Amino acid sequence: MTQSVVVQVGQCGNQVGCRFWDLALREHAAVNKKGIYDEALSSFFRNVDTRSGDNGPDICKGKICSLKARALLIDMEEGVVNEILQGPLRDVFDSKQLITDVSGSGNNWAVGHKIYGCQYRENIVEKLRKTAEHCDCLQCFFIIHSMGGGTGSGLGTFVLNLLEEEFPEVYRFVTSVYPSGEDDVITSPYNSVLAMKELNEHADCVLPIENESLFEIVNKIHQMINSGKLGSTVKQNSLVTSSAGNAKTLQEKPFDAMNNIVANLLLNLTSSSRFEGSLNMDLNEISMNLVPFPRLHYLVSSLTPLYTLADVNVPSRRLDQMFSDAFSRDHQLIQADPKHSLYLACALLVRGNVQVSDLRRNIERLKPSLHFVSWNQEGWKTGLCSVPPVGHSHSLLALANNTCVKPTFIELKDRFMKLYKKKAHLHHYLQIDGMEQSCFSEAISSLSDLIEEYNELDVTKGGPRIDPSRLKIAV
Amino acid sequence: MSIVTVQLGQCGNQIGHEVFSALCSDIRGTHGLCSKKENESYQDSCKERFFCEEESGVPAARAVLVDMEPKVISQTLSMAARSGHWKYSSHSHFCQKQGSGNNWANGYSVHGPKHKEAIMDLVQKEAEKCDRLGGFFTIMSMAGGTGSGLGAFVTQCLRDAFPTSFILNHVIWPYGTGEVIVQNYNSILTLSHLYHSSDALLVHENDVIHKICAQLMNIKQISFRDVNQVIAHQLGSVFQPTHTAGGGSGYSRNPLGDLLEPLVPHPEFRMLGLRNIPQMAESSLAYSTFSWPGLIKHLRQILIANAHMEEGIDWRVQPPHPGSSIPSTNKPLHFNTSIANLVILRGKDVHSADLGSFQDPSLYTSWLNPQDAFNAWKTPRAFNKYEKSASLVSNSQFLLKPLDSIVGKAWNMFASKAYLHQYTKFGIQEEDFLDCFTTLEQVISSYTNL
C-alpha cells in the first residue's frame, strides 16, 4: 500500500485541507471498527506513540495510538493555521509540519513565489523530506491551493516546482480553486495566469474547482432540504456538504459546506487505492489513463449523489440516475458542460454496492449522447471500490479530460488581458526581485498555447471519422 | 504430472482463486455419477495435478501469486484459507507496494527485471514440489499493467528457465466498451510478446462471459465474481482429469502436452478459444436433461457458426461442400474454419457419445488429416453438478474478429500518438509498438487466409 502527503498552502488551501482531514477521520472511523492501525489508514495517517511526547516513534501495526496526518501546512499569515491548531483537529497535526509567517502575501503571486519561495525553500525541503521519510512507499503529493491570491497561488506553485525537483518519481495532483469573475481580488487574473504556467509545466494532474459551482451545489442541497419534499428523510451525514459531528450544533463557517465538497472529491479519488474492490483504480492509473498528452492534464470532476434519502432500498433506476447526474452540468465542480464538448478520456470510480453489470449498462446508455475524440471512442476507465462513503450505499466520482475546460481558461485569459493592456497594478509585481515583463509574457503565452491545443481537438469534433489505414502485410 | 499455475495481477489472482475453488469443490462433490473406483481415481489425479499435500492435511494449490500491490493477494489468500478445504502455501506469493498503473511498459521494463529473481525463485520452489512437472499455466488480463506487462516478462523468463516445458497462457480480453483507456495498447504489446515465448494463448473475453451470465445464468446484477466463476467452470471442464483416446485405462498423465501438441501444429497459429455447454443457473439444473447427440450437435454448430453459447446460434451456416475446389477467399465469411479441435465430454453414458460429425474434413483446413485435426477426451465422471457437459477447445478463426478489432482501435490511437509519452518514459518506443503491430497483422492475415 502506498502513502500520500497533502500539502495545503494559503488560506483557501488550509481551509479545504482542514475539512479533508476531518472527513478522512470520519470515513476511517466508520470503516475501521476495531481501532487497529491498518494499511488503509496508513495511506494518509501515521500512527505515533505519543506517550513520551510528540517525538515518539511511529507504530506500524497494532492498536491506534495517536494518528498524525501526513501533511504540510503552509501559510504566510497565521490566522487560519492557528485556528486549526486550536480546533478539534489540533492533535492530528504535528507542530513540526507547519510553516507560517505573519504578514501574508498581499494577494501578490510574485511575493508568494519569489520572496517567500526563496526565503522558505530550505525549510520546506527539509520538512518535505521528513514527511517522506515516514512513508514506506510514497506515491503522491496532493497540493491544495487557490489560484487567485498570493500565497496559495505563488508559494503553492513554488512548492509544486520544488516537488518535481526533489521527488521527481512521486505524482503531483493539484486541486486548484479558480477565481470567479466577481472575485474581489483585483489582481486575481494575474496571479492565476502566472500560476497556470507552473501547473502546465509541473503538475501531473490538475483538478480545477470553481467557487460558483460549489456555491450552486450548496444552494441546491439547501433548497431540496428546505422545500419539504424530502425533509427529515435525508440522512444528514450523507450530505456532500456536511462535516463530521452534528451539523446543527456546530457553528459552521460559511465556506465549510463548499469546502466539504472538495474534501469529498479527494476522499473519493483515493478510495480505490485505500480500500479493496473488484476492480481497483490506483492514483497512478488515473494519471496514466486520463492524460493522453503531457500538457492536457486538467480533469473536470463531478460527484454524485449529493445526499442520500434514508430509505434503504435502492432500485436500479436510482442507481442509473446517479450515473446520469454525473454528466449533468449542475454536478460539475467547475462552470462547464462536458456533455456538449469533446471527451478525450473519462474515468468512473464507483463506490459501494455497485457491480460491473450496472457500470456496463450505464456506459452503454450514456455513451451515445457523449462526444469522444476519434482515437478514443471507447475511452472509459472504470473502478469499483467496495467501501461506500459515510452515509451512502454507493457513490460515483467522474473525472473527465474534456475540452469544456477551455471556456474557463479563455475567460481567465480575457480578464488577464484587460488588466495587462493597461499595465494596471503591474508595478506591484515588477518591483519584486526576480520578476520581469517576460514572466508575464511567457505565462500568457503558455496559457494561449494550452487553449490552442484544446481548439485543435475541438475542431475534430463531429467531423467525419477517417480511420488511418492499417499496416499491410505481404501474404 | 503436475501443473504450476502463475496468477498475475488483480484479474489473474481473482480468477485463479475461483479456479482452485471450483476444482476443489468438484472433487469433493457427490455428483460424480460414476463408480467409486472411477471417482477415487479422478480425485487422486486432480489432486496430483493441482494440489500439494501438506502436513496440516489441507491441500495447498500449486500456485504462485504475483501482484505489484498488496490488496488483492491478501484478499485472495484469506478467502482461500477461510474455505477450510484448500489453501495457498504460505510462501508462494510476491507483491510490492505500488501497482503498475495500467502501464505495460512499467510492468515489463521496470517491475519485470527488478523482481525477476524473487518471482522465478518462487516458481522454482513450486516446480520442485512436483514429482513430475507437466508445465505452466499463467492467468492474466491483457488490459492492465501487471498481468499484461509483468505477465509477458514472466512468460519469457519461464521459457528461458524451462525451455522444454509446456507454457499455456490464459488471457482475459477486456470489455470492448472500455475498462482501461489504454487497454488496446496494453493488449497488442502483450499478445505480440506472448506469441514469441508461449506455446499457446487460451482466451476468454469479458463481453462473452458477461452475456452468458446475463442470458443463460439469469444473474440480475452481474459482478466480477460471477464472471470469474463462469470462467473457472469452463477452465475446470478442460483441465479436470480425463481419459485420452489412446491413453489406456488410466487418467491422462500429460494434460498440457496432450492439449497443446495436437492443437498447435504450426507456430503461427496459437490462439485457442474455449466453449462449454450446457451453462445454466444452478437452480435450473435439476429440471434439465440432456442427450449427447443434442449437446454434440449444438457444440458443432457453435464451432462452425462462431457462436458463443447455446442461445442465438445461427443454424444456417454450413461448411462448404467437400470436394469442391472453392479457394479459401470465397468461403462464406461467417463460416469458422478450424485448424484443430479438441472436444471433452464428461458425464453419464459418455461412451455412447458419437463425435463423428467433428471429423468432417470440410470443417478443417487441408493441411492436416481430419483424424489428426480432431481429438476427443472423455470421462464418465460428471463435472461440477452437470450430469453431462461438453467442452470445445478450438484453434480456429474464433478470435479473428475480436483480435482485428483490438488491433484496429490500437492503431487508431497510435496514429494520433496519444498516450505514447506514458510508455516512452519507461523505455517502450514507437518502433517497439510498430514491431507489435507487424506481428499481429501477420497473425490476423494468417488466420484470415485459412
Interface residues (C-beta under 8 A of the other chain):
Chain A: M1 T2 E39 D136 C137 Q139 E276 S278 L279 N280 D282 N284 E285 S287 M288 N289 L290 V291 P292 F293 P294 S316 L344 A345 Q355 V356 S357 D358 R360 I363 E364 K367 S374 W375 N376 Q377 E378 G379 W380 K381 T382 L384 D467 P468 R470 L471 K472 I473 V475
Chain B: Q10 Q14 E69 P70 K71 V72 Q75 K97 Q98 G99 S100 G101 N102 N103 G145 Y175 G176 T177 G178 E179 V180 I181 V182 H210 C213 A214 I219 Q221 I222 S223 F224 R225 V227 V407 G408 K409 W411 N412 M413 A415 S416 K417 A418 Y419 H421 Q422 F437 T438 E441 Q442 S445 N449
